[in-house]
Amino acid sequence: MARTLEPHELAALGSFYWEGWARDAQLPPAEAWRTWLICAGRGFGKTRAGAEWVRDVARNDPAARIALVGASLNEARAIMVEGESGVLAAAPGALAPVFEPSLRRLTWENGAIATLYSAAEPESLRGPQHSHAWCDEIAKWVNSGERAMQAWNNLQLTMRLGEAPRVLATTTPRATVLMRRLMAETQAGRVVLATGRTTDNTVLPTDYLTWMVEQFEQSAFGRQELDGEMVDTVEGALWSRALLERCRAAEGVPCDAAMGRVVVGVDPPAGTNGDACGIVVAGLDARGIAHVLADCSVDRASPERWARAVADTARAWNADRVVAEANQGGAMVESVLRAADRALPVRRVHASRGKTARAEPVAALYEAGRVRHAGHFAALEDELCGLVPGGAYEGPGRSPDRADALVWALTELMLTKRSEPRIVVL
């Protein structure tokens, strides 16, 4: 009989007997687990799997206290609760909970409660206690200021009710810091991973699937959005891994003598609360090719320590100029650097545009083949691949300090007009 039903009829029947219609990847793992990650393409049925899991938890555990965490409160409500595949749709008729939007709360007849949270407001997850949590589209959580990671960490500290607290995360993958952490934990056995493709969902219209596959199957976008593969790139980023590999110098670090000019770019930290001091060395050879020579950045350093690191780096590379951003500290930046070395050839620069706007012409130099990396600079390159036009930053850490130092160095070497010496005849 089931073979004669239309897709929408199968979906409706599945509302009442999910366990009979769900695919294996949509059902909770058979083994013991604390964190379950469903990482799959769009339309796979991730949201439906999350909503059905929440419904089953609430139905069987009157003491359940469930956190529903979305990228924003609007998304948590519109998708996780009221959406076509949300909790209310998964609990039809008399089985449906009462939803109180003003309280951000779902309440079941047996006493189970679910509360909505926004991952963009990590502090809202301080204080509550939960037995279960469903986190939706974690790869979309806002990454600036490390809010995504803070929200995840704060949630973990709330998971202290019941004998076996559990967290389900559902997402289409993106190479964010949080996603990399969870994928690493799957390798360590601390997270149970389920994967799937858009095409696994046979309820989707055939024309839609055919059209999506025709458009995107050969692209990185398709691998990510349809196949659920975590492609190690940020869509639209100024730098890509492939671009950096093309710019990597096969000969390694060139000698000092090969450089006509060497510059140390510095992005000083605003304080000592975790930001790195970006310190990047770059040189320009006789052919007009810039070489990124070293990343000497330091983390969590006092002004005296990072200034000493800059001075040591300039001395080690026989630098002609130290270019330091002075937006945060003004003249203090130069004073701190000169306290470390009075002879340091410092030039203060002021940023009139945002980091990504300043980075765009430097990225164009890479595209033109005018920059080489003399080795692998993992932390620096991760930051470069997180810079997106329009002011967004999707890379590791709170700020692209190393990337900004590189931008200052290459701007000084290749994009700043220098006055040539002239003989004036009187």
One Martini backbone bead per residue (centre of mass of N, CA, C, O) as a GRO file, in nm:
protein
  426
    1MET     BB    1   0.057   0.063  -0.020
    2ALA     BB    2   0.296   0.270   0.013
    3ARG     BB    3   0.366   0.281  -0.301
    4THR     BB    4   0.091   0.462  -0.367
    5LEU     BB    5   0.196   0.700  -0.229
    6GLU     BB    6   0.248   1.014  -0.182
    7PRO     BB    7   0.483   1.208  -0.053
    8HIS     BB    8   0.287   1.376   0.137
    9GLU     BB    9   0.162   1.117   0.262
   10LEU     BB   10   0.418   1.002   0.385
   11ALA     BB   11   0.479   1.245   0.565
   12ALA     BB   12   0.218   1.231   0.729
   13LEU     BB   13   0.258   0.942   0.836
   14GLY     BB   14   0.536   1.007   0.975
   15SER     BB   15   0.415   1.179   1.211
   16PHE     BB   16   0.310   0.899   1.357
   17TYR     BB   17   0.574   0.707   1.230
   18TRP     BB   18   0.889   0.771   1.233
   19GLU     BB   19   1.049   0.503   1.286
   20GLY     BB   20   0.940   0.373   1.008
   21TRP     BB   21   1.060   0.619   0.801
   22ALA     BB   22   1.329   0.659   0.890
   23ARG     BB   23   1.647   0.693   0.860
   24ASP     BB   24   1.923   0.595   1.017
   25ALA     BB   25   2.056   0.893   1.032
   26GLN     BB   26   1.778   0.998   1.196
   27LEU     BB   27   1.858   0.811   1.426
   28PRO     BB   28   1.961   0.722   1.707
   29PRO     BB   29   2.209   0.583   1.839
   30ALA     BB   30   2.279   0.269   1.966
   31GLU     BB   31   2.490   0.381   2.117
   32ALA     BB   32   2.646   0.541   2.341
   33TRP     BB   33   2.573   0.898   2.409
   34ARG     BB   34   2.623   1.268   2.413
   35THR     BB   35   2.706   1.335   2.106
   36TRP     BB   36   2.513   1.428   1.811
   37LEU     BB   37   2.601   1.446   1.460
   38ILE     BB   38   2.436   1.604   1.186
   39CYS     BB   39   2.597   1.590   0.860
   40ALA     BB   40   2.422   1.751   0.595
   41GLY     BB   41   2.237   1.819   0.345
   42ARG     BB   42   2.005   1.978   0.199
   43GLY     BB   43   1.699   1.815   0.266
   44PHE     BB   44   1.759   1.551   0.434
   45GLY     BB   45   1.628   1.586   0.755
   46LYS     BB   46   1.741   1.732   1.015
   47THR     BB   47   1.507   1.885   1.145
   48ARG     BB   48   1.322   1.642   1.176
   49ALA     BB   49   1.510   1.479   1.355
   50GLY     BB   50   1.520   1.685   1.587
   51ALA     BB   51   1.213   1.706   1.645
   52GLU     BB   52   1.166   1.401   1.701
   53TRP     BB   53   1.360   1.379   1.936
   54VAL     BB   54   1.222   1.582   2.117
   55ARG     BB   55   0.947   1.443   2.127
   56ASP     BB   56   1.051   1.175   2.251
   57VAL     BB   57   1.173   1.290   2.506
   58ALA     BB   58   0.916   1.431   2.618
   59ARG     BB   59   0.729   1.179   2.621
   60ASN     BB   60   0.944   0.996   2.817
   61ASP     BB   61   1.029   1.277   2.993
   62PRO     BB   62   0.901   1.481   3.234
   63ALA     BB   63   1.202   1.599   3.328
   64ALA     BB   64   1.263   1.744   3.082
   65ARG     BB   65   1.529   1.980   2.979
   66ILE     BB   66   1.525   2.174   2.685
   67ALA     BB   67   1.746   2.291   2.442
   68LEU     BB   68   1.694   2.548   2.185
   69VAL     BB   69   1.950   2.615   1.944
   70GLY     BB   70   2.004   2.896   1.751
   71ALA     BB   71   2.133   3.149   1.568
   72SER     BB   72   1.846   3.259   1.648
   73LEU     BB   73   1.541   3.327   1.766
   74ASN     BB   74   1.396   3.333   1.497
   75GLU     BB   75   1.501   3.053   1.399
   76ALA     BB   76   1.405   2.883   1.634
   77ARG     BB   77   1.106   2.942   1.580
   78ALA     BB   78   1.069   2.913   1.258
   79ILE     BB   79   1.214   2.619   1.250
   80MET     BB   80   1.216   2.442   1.522
   81VAL     BB   81   0.901   2.498   1.586
   82GLU     BB   82   0.712   2.629   1.325
   83GLY     BB   83   0.802   2.461   1.115
   84GLU     BB   84   0.748   2.205   0.888
   85SER     BB   85   0.988   2.041   1.078
   86GLY     BB   86   0.905   2.097   1.355
   87VAL     BB   87   0.784   2.035   1.664
   88LEU     BB   88   0.483   2.085   1.600
   89ALA     BB   89   0.475   1.899   1.343
   90ALA     BB   90   0.577   1.638   1.518
   91ALA     BB   91   0.310   1.717   1.719
   92PRO     BB   92   0.016   1.630   1.668
   93GLY     BB   93  -0.244   1.740   1.817
   94ALA     BB   94  -0.253   1.620   2.142
   95LEU     BB   95   0.080   1.609   2.137
   96ALA     BB   96   0.108   1.900   2.161
   97PRO     BB   97   0.256   2.166   2.266
   98VAL     BB   98   0.294   2.458   2.444
   99PHE     BB   99   0.338   2.783   2.303
  100GLU     BB  100   0.547   3.057   2.445
  101PRO     BB  101   0.697   3.316   2.303
  102SER     BB  102   0.753   3.517   2.543
  103LEU     BB  103   0.913   3.261   2.698
  104ARG     BB  104   1.052   3.053   2.514
  105ARG     BB  105   0.822   2.804   2.541
  106LEU     BB  106   0.775   2.452   2.591
  107THR     BB  107   0.481   2.250   2.691
  108TRP     BB  108   0.397   1.954   2.830
  109GLU     BB  109   0.167   1.765   2.993
  110ASN     BB  110   0.398   1.600   3.166
  111GLY     BB  111   0.633   1.859   3.206
  112ALA     BB  112   0.792   1.909   2.975
  113ILE     BB  113   1.072   2.130   2.869
  114ALA     BB  114   1.134   2.397   2.630
  115THR     BB  115   1.407   2.624   2.538
  116LEU     BB  116   1.498   2.918   2.385
  117TYR     BB  117   1.801   3.002   2.195
  118SER     BB  118   2.084   3.214   2.125
  119ALA     BB  119   2.406   3.197   1.991
  120ALA     BB  120   2.445   3.521   1.991
  121GLU     BB  121   2.380   3.469   2.326
  122PRO     BB  122   2.577   3.318   2.542
  123GLU     BB  123   2.478   3.434   2.827
  124SER     BB  124   2.194   3.285   2.826
  125LEU     BB  125   2.366   3.004   2.911
  126ARG     BB  126   2.368   3.118   3.195
  127GLY     BB  127   2.225   2.899   3.461
  128PRO     BB  128   2.091   2.691   3.325
  129GLN     BB  129   1.931   2.364   3.302
  130HIS     BB  130   1.998   2.040   3.139
  131SER     BB  131   1.928   1.723   2.962
  132HIS     BB  132   1.877   1.856   2.676
  133ALA     BB  133   1.984   1.920   2.321
  134TRP     BB  134   1.918   2.137   2.033
  135CYS     BB  135   2.134   2.214   1.756
  136ASP     BB  136   2.102   2.440   1.489
  137GLU     BB  137   2.306   2.526   1.253
  138ILE     BB  138   2.614   2.564   1.365
  139ALA     BB  139   2.758   2.686   1.103
  140LYS     BB  140   2.578   2.968   1.143
  141TRP     BB  141   2.701   3.068   1.373
  142VAL     BB  142   2.827   3.328   1.516
  143ASN     BB  143   3.189   3.405   1.510
  144SER     BB  144   3.217   3.661   1.628
  145GLY     BB  145   3.384   3.677   1.923
  146GLU     BB  146   3.340   3.364   1.975
  147ARG     BB  147   3.030   3.292   2.009
  148ALA     BB  148   2.995   3.001   1.921
  149MET     BB  149   3.189   2.875   2.130
  150GLN     BB  150   3.056   2.996   2.381
  151ALA     BB  151   2.781   2.867   2.345
  152TRP     BB  152   2.876   2.575   2.353
  153ASN     BB  153   3.022   2.583   2.628
  154ASN     BB  154   2.782   2.683   2.798
  155LEU     BB  155   2.599   2.445   2.734
  156GLN     BB  156   2.770   2.219   2.861
  157LEU     BB  157   2.735   2.340   3.157
  158THR     BB  158   2.410   2.274   3.157
  159MET     BB  159   2.461   1.950   3.136
  160ARG     BB  160   2.319   1.836   3.462
  161LEU     BB  161   2.071   1.658   3.398
  162GLY     BB  162   2.046   1.365   3.482
  163GLU     BB  163   2.209   1.065   3.378
  164ALA     BB  164   2.202   1.141   3.038
  165PRO     BB  165   2.316   1.377   2.880
  166ARG     BB  166   2.213   1.539   2.562
  167VAL     BB  167   2.345   1.627   2.224
  168LEU     BB  168   2.208   1.776   1.931
  169ALA     BB  169   2.354   1.829   1.603
  170THR     BB  170   2.253   2.029   1.320
  171THR     BB  171   2.404   2.036   0.979
  172THR     BB  172   2.552   2.223   0.743
  173PRO     BB  173   2.859   2.243   0.640
  174ARG     BB  174   3.136   2.437   0.776
  175ALA     BB  175   3.463   2.589   0.818
  176THR     BB  176   3.455   2.616   1.133
  177VAL     BB  177   3.562   2.608   1.446
  178LEU     BB  178   3.338   2.428   1.563
  179MET     BB  179   3.341   2.211   1.342
  180ARG     BB  180   3.633   2.123   1.378
  181ARG     BB  181   3.602   2.027   1.666
  182LEU     BB  182   3.382   1.809   1.621
  183MET     BB  183   3.535   1.646   1.408
  184ALA     BB  184   3.769   1.577   1.599
  185GLU     BB  185   3.580   1.428   1.810
  186THR     BB  186   3.505   1.195   1.625
  187GLN     BB  187   3.794   1.075   1.615
  188ALA     BB  188   3.791   1.039   1.944
  189GLY     BB  189   3.480   0.939   2.022
  190ARG     BB  190   3.288   1.191   2.143
  191VAL     BB  191   3.139   1.184   1.860
  192VAL     BB  192   2.848   1.113   1.682
  193LEU     BB  193   2.829   1.044   1.332
  194ALA     BB  194   2.609   1.175   1.076
  195THR     BB  195   2.541   1.126   0.729
  196GLY     BB  196   2.435   1.312   0.421
  197ARG     BB  197   2.223   1.359   0.142
  198THR     BB  198   1.991   1.508  -0.040
  199THR     BB  199   1.928   1.242  -0.219
  200ASP     BB  200   1.817   1.064   0.026
  201ASN     BB  201   1.550   1.233  -0.013
  202THR     BB  202   1.264   1.100  -0.171
  203VAL     BB  203   1.045   1.328  -0.105
  204LEU     BB  204   1.165   1.497  -0.293
  205PRO     BB  205   1.147   1.644  -0.576
  206THR     BB  206   1.275   1.545  -0.872
  207ASP     BB  207   1.323   1.819  -1.009
  208TYR     BB  208   1.490   1.941  -0.784
  209LEU     BB  209   1.721   1.737  -0.774
  210THR     BB  210   1.808   1.764  -1.068
  211TRP     BB  211   1.873   2.069  -1.061
  212MET     BB  212   2.084   2.069  -0.834
  213VAL     BB  213   2.284   1.870  -0.961
  214GLU     BB  214   2.335   2.023  -1.228
  215GLN     BB  215   2.449   2.287  -1.089
  216PHE     BB  216   2.651   2.154  -0.825
  217GLU     BB  217   2.816   1.873  -0.838
  218GLN     BB  218   3.117   2.011  -0.927
  219SER     BB  219   3.120   2.175  -0.663
  220ALA     BB  220   3.191   2.297  -0.356
  221PHE     BB  221   2.903   2.374  -0.293
  222GLY     BB  222   2.783   2.090  -0.347
  223ARG     BB  223   2.947   1.931  -0.144
  224GLN     BB  224   2.827   2.090   0.094
  225GLU     BB  225   2.501   2.129   0.036
  226LEU     BB  226   2.448   1.819  -0.075
  227ASP     BB  227   2.680   1.615   0.058
  228GLY     BB  228   2.795   1.713   0.345
  229GLU     BB  229   3.075   1.844   0.304
  230MET     BB  230   3.366   1.965   0.455
  231VAL     BB  231   3.482   2.239   0.321
  232ASP     BB  232   3.801   2.407   0.338
  233THR     BB  233   3.600   2.673   0.303
  234VAL     BB  234   3.497   3.007   0.246
  235GLU     BB  235   3.254   3.160   0.113
  236GLY     BB  236   3.408   3.431  -0.055
  237ALA     BB  237   3.688   3.439   0.011
  238LEU     BB  238   3.987   3.597  -0.054
  239TRP     BB  239   4.104   3.323   0.035
  240SER     BB  240   4.242   3.012  -0.062
  241ARG     BB  241   4.395   2.716  -0.055
  242ALA     BB  242   4.471   2.707  -0.354
  243LEU     BB  243   4.606   2.983  -0.369
  244LEU     BB  244   4.827   2.930  -0.154
  245GLU     BB  245   4.957   2.691  -0.302
  246ARG     BB  246   5.038   2.854  -0.557
  247CYS     BB  247   5.217   3.061  -0.359
  248ARG     BB  248   5.418   2.846  -0.291
  249ALA     BB  249   5.749   2.811  -0.233
  250ALA     BB  250   5.968   2.566  -0.335
  251GLU     BB  251   6.249   2.701  -0.215
  252GLY     BB  252   6.163   2.861   0.020
  253VAL     BB  253   6.375   3.045   0.204
  254PRO     BB  254   6.515   3.324   0.136
  255CYS     BB  255   6.767   3.518   0.137
  256ASP     BB  256   6.847   3.830   0.237
  257ALA     BB  257   6.999   3.917  -0.029
  258ALA     BB  258   6.732   3.880  -0.215
  259MET     BB  259   6.635   4.135  -0.060
  260GLY     BB  260   6.567   4.471  -0.103
  261ARG     BB  261   6.319   4.450   0.112
  262VAL     BB  262   6.218   4.472   0.465
  263VAL     BB  263   5.913   4.394   0.649
  264VAL     BB  264   5.727   4.467   0.952
  265GLY     BB  265   5.419   4.363   1.054
  266VAL     BB  266   5.181   4.527   1.291
  267ASP     BB  267   4.921   4.403   1.527
  268PRO     BB  268   4.816   4.530   1.795
  269PRO     BB  269   4.685   4.486   2.087
  270ALA     BB  270   4.430   4.614   2.293
  271GLY     BB  271   4.526   4.386   2.496
  272THR     BB  272   4.549   4.094   2.745
  273ASN     BB  273   4.269   3.902   2.654
  274GLY     BB  274   4.391   3.712   2.383
  275ASP     BB  275   4.510   3.871   2.179
  276ALA     BB  276   4.713   3.899   1.923
  277CYS     BB  277   5.032   3.977   1.795
  278GLY     BB  278   5.094   4.076   1.488
  279ILE     BB  279   5.391   3.920   1.316
  280VAL     BB  280   5.513   4.003   0.989
  281VAL     BB  281   5.734   3.892   0.732
  282ALA     BB  282   5.849   4.087   0.443
  283GLY     BB  283   5.971   4.068   0.099
  284LEU     BB  284   6.154   4.223  -0.179
  285ASP     BB  285   6.249   4.156  -0.488
  286ALA     BB  286   6.390   4.229  -0.798
  287ARG     BB  287   6.107   4.133  -0.948
  288GLY     BB  288   5.858   4.218  -0.749
  289ILE     BB  289   5.844   3.992  -0.532
  290ALA     BB  290   5.674   3.876  -0.265
  291HIS     BB  291   5.774   3.756   0.069
  292VAL     BB  292   5.672   3.539   0.308
  293LEU     BB  293   5.886   3.465   0.585
  294ALA     BB  294   5.721   3.528   0.870
  295ASP     BB  295   5.560   3.417   1.185
  296CYS     BB  296   5.589   3.610   1.506
  297SER     BB  297   5.356   3.579   1.673
  298VAL     BB  298   5.183   3.670   1.983
  299ASP     BB  299   5.031   3.555   2.279
  300ARG     BB  300   4.928   3.703   2.552
  301ALA     BB  301   5.077   3.990   2.561
  302SER     BB  302   5.255   4.221   2.672
  303PRO     BB  303   5.384   4.510   2.570
  304GLU     BB  304   5.679   4.428   2.627
  305ARG     BB  305   5.674   4.154   2.480
  306TRP     BB  306   5.579   4.240   2.191
  307ALA     BB  307   5.799   4.451   2.147
  308ARG     BB  308   6.036   4.254   2.170
  309ALA     BB  309   5.946   4.072   1.933
  310VAL     BB  310   5.971   4.290   1.719
  311ALA     BB  311   6.268   4.363   1.760
  312ASP     BB  312   6.384   4.079   1.712
  313THR     BB  313   6.270   4.045   1.427
  314ALA     BB  314   6.404   4.292   1.292
  315ARG     BB  315   6.693   4.197   1.353
  316ALA     BB  316   6.690   3.910   1.223
  317TRP     BB  317   6.584   4.051   0.928
  318ASN     BB  318   6.688   4.330   0.863
  319ALA     BB  319   6.488   4.564   0.879
  320ASP     BB  320   6.368   4.864   0.725
  321ARG     BB  321   6.067   4.820   0.850
  322VAL     BB  322   5.808   4.918   1.086
  323VAL     BB  323   5.461   4.840   1.070
  324ALA     BB  324   5.214   5.007   1.278
  325GLU     BB  325   4.924   4.997   1.421
  326ALA     BB  326   4.747   5.303   1.582
  327ASN     BB  327   4.442   5.300   1.662
  328GLN     BB  328   4.452   5.206   1.969
  329GLY     BB  329   4.744   5.367   2.078
  330GLY     BB  330   4.903   5.539   1.905
  331ALA     BB  331   5.188   5.666   2.033
  332MET     BB  332   5.225   5.423   2.225
  333VAL     BB  333   5.326   5.218   2.024
  334GLU     BB  334   5.595   5.357   1.959
  335SER     BB  335   5.698   5.376   2.251
  336VAL     BB  336   5.711   5.073   2.309
  337LEU     BB  337   5.905   5.004   2.077
  338ARG     BB  338   6.138   5.206   2.162
  339ALA     BB  339   6.186   5.073   2.438
  340ALA     BB  340   6.303   4.813   2.304
  341ASP     BB  341   6.412   5.005   2.044
  342ARG     BB  342   6.541   5.303   1.945
  343ALA     BB  343   6.627   5.205   1.633
  344LEU     BB  344   6.356   5.153   1.535
  345PRO     BB  345   6.190   5.155   1.213
  346VAL     BB  346   5.914   5.333   1.263
  347ARG     BB  347   5.568   5.315   1.132
  348ARG     BB  348   5.274   5.467   1.147
  349VAL     BB  349   4.936   5.340   1.105
  350HIS     BB  350   4.605   5.413   0.974
  351ALA     BB  351   4.276   5.298   0.983
  352SER     BB  352   4.002   5.376   0.751
  353ARG     BB  353   3.947   5.070   0.722
  354GLY     BB  354   3.867   4.767   0.716
  355LYS     BB  355   4.021   4.469   0.706
  356THR     BB  356   3.894   4.361   0.439
  357ALA     BB  357   3.937   4.615   0.269
  358ARG     BB  358   4.250   4.609   0.298
  359ALA     BB  359   4.283   4.310   0.178
  360GLU     BB  360   4.193   4.310  -0.121
  361PRO     BB  361   4.455   4.416  -0.273
  362VAL     BB  362   4.631   4.182  -0.163
  363ALA     BB  363   4.474   3.949  -0.289
  364ALA     BB  364   4.532   4.045  -0.581
  365LEU     BB  365   4.834   3.979  -0.570
  366TYR     BB  366   4.796   3.678  -0.553
  367GLU     BB  367   4.635   3.640  -0.816
  368ALA     BB  368   4.890   3.770  -0.982
  369GLY     BB  369   5.162   3.630  -0.860
  370ARG     BB  370   5.320   3.846  -0.632
  371VAL     BB  371   5.317   3.608  -0.411
  372ARG     BB  372   5.507   3.437  -0.152
  373HIS     BB  373   5.545   3.141   0.042
  374ALA     BB  374   5.807   3.054   0.281
  375GLY     BB  375   5.599   2.830   0.357
  376HIS     BB  376   5.417   2.731   0.649
  377PHE     BB  377   5.119   2.923   0.786
  378ALA     BB  378   4.863   2.818   0.948
  379ALA     BB  379   4.740   3.051   1.118
  380LEU     BB  380   4.749   3.266   0.898
  381GLU     BB  381   4.589   3.107   0.675
  382ASP     BB  382   4.328   3.076   0.833
  383GLU     BB  383   4.268   3.380   0.840
  384LEU     BB  384   4.264   3.441   0.538
  385CYS     BB  385   4.022   3.223   0.489
  386GLY     BB  386   3.819   3.426   0.678
  387LEU     BB  387   3.806   3.655   0.468
  388VAL     BB  388   3.524   3.865   0.395
  389PRO     BB  389   3.350   4.051   0.218
  390GLY     BB  390   3.196   4.317   0.421
  391GLY     BB  391   3.344   4.248   0.725
  392ALA     BB  392   3.376   3.959   0.758
  393TYR     BB  393   3.465   3.685   0.998
  394GLU     BB  394   3.544   3.310   0.965
  395GLY     BB  395   3.768   3.255   1.158
  396PRO     BB  396   3.986   3.223   1.388
  397GLY     BB  397   3.906   3.381   1.641
  398ARG     BB  398   3.833   3.724   1.692
  399SER     BB  399   4.093   3.808   1.512
  400PRO     BB  400   4.303   3.894   1.223
  401ASP     BB  401   4.609   3.960   1.318
  402ARG     BB  402   4.802   3.828   1.117
  403ALA     BB  403   4.665   3.926   0.857
  404ASP     BB  404   4.699   4.229   0.919
  405ALA     BB  405   5.007   4.230   0.924
  406LEU     BB  406   5.041   4.138   0.633
  407VAL     BB  407   4.894   4.375   0.501
  408TRP     BB  408   5.088   4.594   0.598
  409ALA     BB  409   5.346   4.484   0.470
  410LEU     BB  410   5.245   4.467   0.166
  411THR     BB  411   5.160   4.758   0.142
  412GLU     BB  412   5.439   4.881   0.187
  413LEU     BB  413   5.586   4.725  -0.049
  414MET     BB  414   5.338   4.752  -0.302
  415LEU     BB  415   5.110   5.012  -0.225
  416THR     BB  416   5.331   5.232  -0.160
  417LYS     BB  417   5.437   5.537  -0.214
  418ARG     BB  418   5.771   5.635  -0.293
  419SER     BB  419   6.013   5.853  -0.246
  420GLU     BB  420   6.258   5.968  -0.443
  421PRO     BB  421   6.552   6.073  -0.477
  422ARG     BB  422   6.660   6.421  -0.519
  423ILE     BB  423   6.797   6.674  -0.730
  424VAL     BB  424   6.837   7.010  -0.651
  425VAL     BB  425   6.853   7.295  -0.857
  426LEU     BB  426   6.951   7.642  -0.785
   0.00000   0.00000   0.00000
